[in-house]
Amino acid sequence: MSKRQIHKEKYLRFKNDAENDTLFIPTRIEAYFNAMLHLIETIAAQHNVHIDVHKNLRRVLENNPDIFGEATKTVWGSFVELEKGIRPGQIYGGRINGGKLKEARKIVSTLESVCLKDLK
């Protein structure tokens, strides 16, 4: 299985977990985070680019603007909001907030609207 196929499979599996209403909200947010990382990795792999770890995402996308074109800033900015704005308080902090799950879903919708149109 190619790296692109592996990332695509992980995107689909993590997204499935994120949408499972029986799971703990922080678990679902973490699953959305991982799903979006693998979705972005899938598209990057189609351009023979590998992000490797989430901390590299912005740098790699800025250095390879052909991957997402004019939507590059939208992609990395949305991902960073999920990574740093929503995820930490839910995963590491004491907050468990359905409102943050809704915010995560909105970010996922934004990222998917960019990424899925280029998914092969």
Protein Blocks (a to p, Z undefined) as FASTA:
>chain_A
ZZklmmmmmmmmmmmmmmmmkbcfklmmmmmmmmmmmmmmmmmmmnopaekiaklmmmmm
mmmmmlnmmmlmmmmmmmmmmmmmmmmmmmmmmbdcfklmmmmmmmmmmmmmmmmmmpZZ
